[in-house]
Amino acid sequence: MTEERGCGNCGSNFEKMVAIWLPDTNYTKKLKNGTEKRLGSHDCPSCDGHNSLTILGSRAASLTSVVIAQLFSSVFNEDKKLLAPTPSPRSATSPSRSSA
């Protein structure tokens, strides 16, 4: 039996911690040559949504690409337009000008 202690990093007790569910979505596929290959499914094990899970922990450009692809492939998005505001490179790199 394990004893409840709390977070090993910050020491918070378990009442302040959030429970998570981490399903195992990996599976092994046997190839024609007899070897096995380990693959991961992106199908949600809770709702059975096909290819509905997204990988977290990627760089911003990768995640943005995934989000845009998901939005544009949706049958509910009839008007496929994207507006992505970015700061002006000139205003971000040049020092502020003051009139003296």
Number of C-alpha atoms within 10 A of each C-alpha: 3 4 5 8 10 14 12 8 6 7 9 12 12 12 8 9 10 6 8 6 5 6 9 9 12 11 10 10 12 10 9 7 6 8 8 11 10 9 11 10 14 16 15 15 14 7 8 10 11 11 11 13 12 13 9 9 8 9 8 10 9 12 15 12 11 14 13 13 11 13 15 16 12 10 7 9 10 9 7 11 10 9 5 5 6 6 7 8 8 8 9 9 8 8 8 7 6 5 3 3
